[in-house]
Amino acid sequence: MDARKYGRTYHFPFSSGTTSDDKILQDWQQLLQSELILTEKLDGENTCFKESGVYARSHVAPTRNPWAQNAWEIWSRIHHELGTLEIFGENLYGLHSIEYTNLESYFYVFAVRDEHRWLSWEEVVFYANLLNLPTVPVINQGFFTEDALRSIIDKQMKTGSHLGGECEGLVVRNAENFFEDDFSINVLKYVRANHVKTDEHWTRNWKRAPFGFERLDASGNTKPR
């Protein structure tokens, strides 16, 4: 079985949420030579749909966690269409540290891999539409100077999430396709300060994230707003 998980995403040197364990790409400005896609980093679980099943952060074996139930329902609908494609997205079914107030879906696509190639953003959108899955919110697209890029990131962090609530961060990627070995220089992230560094807290007593038309009561149960 191919057990290649999603690549480790390096931080920008100016990312607010870095720790001593994080990888930082100091010499990142070469990325500015490419057309860039700026997307919102959502506060969920990195999840992958393959022809063989649903995988979380580890790709050694399919995930059987209860908060992946919704992902298996999606997989049952789309897996015959995948072939060599791997669809990566953020699974928001289990509530993490941010409760999104305008949540409309539990799965948002952010990348597609075909064997050893990460597909262009145009191809990501194509396959997401083909499979009837939303993509993560796009903040901006184009060529940017360093100052312009940092200004956009700063503004978005102050504005908040497109799904309602606090913004976890942004992911900046090369809009074109690139090989897997070049992942670390083509995808970078900015993360908010004091974000949660581990998933252990929410998995102990996990709760289903409420949709925009629902709310959590004091006991953690979902009710209509």
DAVEN-V99724 format. One record per pair of residues at least 24 apart in sequence whose ideal C-beta (glycine too) atoms are under 10 Angstrom apart, sorted by sequence separation. I is the first residue (numbers start at 0). J is the second residue. If there is no record, write none. Layout:
# DAVEN-V99724
i: {I	I}
j: {J	J}
This chain:
# DAVEN-V99724
i: {46	50	66	68	69	86	87	108	110	136	137	166	167	168	48	49	53	66	67	68	85	86	87	107	108	109	110	136	166	44	48	52	64	66	67	85	86	106	107	108	109	135	136	165	168	46	47	50	51	58	65	66	84	85	106	107	108	135	167	46	48	50	62	64	65	66	84	85	104	105	107	138	143	167	48	49	50	64	66	83	84	85	104	107	165	48	50	51	81	83	84	87	103	136	139	50	54	73	82	83	138	8	48	49	50	73	81	85	138	139	142	48	49	50	54	72	73	85	136	138	141	156	49	50	51	72	84	135	140	155	156	49	50	55	69	70	88	135	156	48	49	69	70	87	153	156	8	48	49	53	68	69	86	152	47	48	49	84	47	48	66	88	5	46	47	48	86	149	4	5	46	47	86	148	5	45	46	84	4	45	46	47	3	44	45	46	86	88	43	44	45	46	81	88	43	44	46	80	84	86	88	89	41	42	43	44	88	1	41	43	44	163	0	5	40	41	42	43	44	77	80	81	123	162	1	4	39	41	43	80	0	4	5	43	44	123	0	2	4	42	43	77	120	4	5	42	77	119	120	121	122	123	4	41	42	43	76	77	119	120	121	122	2	3	4	42	76	77	107	117	119	120	121	2	41	42	43	76	117	119	120	1	2	42	73	118	119	0	2	41	48	73	102	104	117	118	119	0	46	73	100	101	103	117	118	0	46	48	100	101	102	110	116	117	0	41	46	99	101	102	109	116	117	43	97	99	100	101	102	110	116	117	43	47	48	49	97	99	100	101	109	113	115	116	43	45	47	98	99	100	112	114	115	117	45	47	97	98	99	111	114	115	116	117	41	97	98	99	97	98	112	39	41	97	99	117	38	40	96	97	117	39	97	112	38	91	96	38	95	110	36	110	109	89	5	4	1	3	5	38	48	4	36	1	36	48	34	35	36	38	34	36	36	43	41	97	40	41	38	39	40	38	39	96	97	36	38	39	96	97	36	37	38	39	95	96	37	38	95	36	37	38	36	37	38	96	105	36	37	95	105	5	6	35	36	37	96	5	35	36	93	95	96	105	6	34	35	37	95	102	104	5	34	35	94	95	102	103	34	35	93	98	102	103	3	33	34	93	99	100	101	102	103	32	95	98	99	100	101	102	3	6	31	37	94	97	98	99	100	101	102	3	5	31	93	94	99	1	30	31	35	92	93	94	95	100	31	37	92	93	94	100	30	37	92	93	94	28	31	35	39	91	92	98	28	31	91	98	27	30	37	42	90	41	28	39	40	41	42	39	41	94	39	42	38	39	42	42	43	100	41	42	94	40	41	42	39	40	41	94	39	40	39	40	41	39	40	38	39	40	13	37	38	37	38	11	36	37	38	13	36	37	66	13	35	36	66	11	15	35	36	65	11	14	35	36	64	69	13	33	34	35	36	66	68	13	31	33	34	35	65	66	11	15	30	32	33	34	64	66	30	33	56	65	66	30	55	27	33	40	40	42	35	36	38	40	16	33	40	16	33	35	37	42	15	42	14	30	40	44	14	29	30	27	29	30	11	27	30	44	10	11	26	44	24	42	11	24	27	22	8	24	8	24	8	23	24	43	42	21	21	17	16	17	18	6	9	14	16	17	6	8	9	14	15	16	6	7	8	9	12	14	15	16	17	21	3	6	7	11	13	14	15	16	18	20	5	6	9	10	11	14	15	16	8	9	10	11	14	15	16	18	6	7	8	9	10	11	15	16	6	8	10	16	5	8}
j: {70	74	90	92	93	110	111	132	134	160	161	190	191	192	73	74	78	91	92	93	110	111	112	132	133	134	135	161	191	70	74	78	90	92	93	111	112	132	133	134	135	161	162	191	194	73	74	77	78	85	92	93	111	112	133	134	135	162	194	74	76	78	90	92	93	94	112	113	132	133	135	166	171	195	77	78	79	93	95	112	113	114	133	136	194	78	80	81	111	113	114	117	133	166	169	81	85	104	113	114	169	40	80	81	82	105	113	117	170	171	174	81	82	83	87	105	106	118	169	171	174	189	83	84	85	106	118	169	174	189	190	84	85	90	104	105	123	170	191	84	85	105	106	123	189	192	45	85	86	90	105	106	123	189	85	86	87	122	86	87	105	127	45	86	87	88	126	189	45	46	87	88	127	189	47	87	88	126	47	88	89	90	47	88	89	90	130	132	88	89	90	91	126	133	89	90	92	126	130	132	134	135	88	89	90	91	135	49	89	91	92	211	49	54	89	90	91	92	93	126	129	130	172	211	51	54	89	91	93	130	51	55	56	94	95	174	52	54	56	94	95	129	172	57	58	95	130	172	173	174	175	176	58	95	96	97	130	131	173	174	175	176	57	58	59	97	131	132	162	172	174	175	176	58	97	98	99	132	173	175	176	58	59	99	130	175	176	58	60	99	106	131	160	162	175	176	177	59	105	132	159	160	162	176	177	60	106	108	160	161	162	170	176	177	61	102	107	160	162	163	170	177	178	105	159	161	162	163	164	172	178	179	106	110	111	112	160	162	163	164	172	176	178	179	107	109	111	162	163	164	176	178	179	181	110	112	162	163	164	176	179	180	181	182	107	163	164	165	164	165	179	107	109	165	167	185	107	109	165	166	186	109	167	182	109	162	167	110	167	182	109	186	186	167	85	85	83	85	87	120	130	87	119	85	120	132	119	120	121	123	120	123	124	135	135	191	135	136	134	135	136	135	136	193	194	134	136	137	194	195	135	136	137	138	194	195	137	138	195	137	138	139	138	139	140	198	207	139	140	198	208	109	110	139	140	141	200	110	140	141	198	200	201	210	112	140	141	143	201	208	210	112	141	142	201	202	209	210	142	143	201	206	210	211	112	142	143	202	208	209	210	211	212	142	205	208	209	210	211	212	114	117	142	148	205	208	209	210	211	212	213	115	117	143	205	206	211	114	143	144	148	205	206	207	208	213	145	151	206	207	208	214	145	152	207	208	209	144	147	151	155	207	208	214	145	148	208	215	145	148	155	160	208	160	148	159	160	161	162	160	162	215	161	164	161	162	165	166	167	224	166	167	219	166	167	168	166	167	168	221	167	168	168	169	170	169	170	169	170	171	145	169	170	170	171	145	170	171	172	148	171	172	201	149	171	172	202	148	152	172	173	202	149	152	173	174	202	207	152	172	173	174	175	205	207	153	171	173	174	175	205	206	152	156	171	173	174	175	205	207	172	175	198	207	208	173	198	171	177	188	189	191	185	186	188	190	167	184	191	168	185	187	189	194	168	195	168	184	194	198	169	184	185	183	185	186	168	184	187	201	168	169	184	202	183	201	171	184	187	183	170	186	171	187	172	187	188	208	208	188	190	188	188	189	190	179	182	187	189	190	180	182	183	188	189	190	181	182	183	184	187	189	190	191	192	196	179	182	183	187	189	190	191	192	194	196	182	183	186	187	188	191	192	193	186	187	188	189	192	193	194	196	185	186	187	188	189	190	194	195	186	188	190	196	186	190}
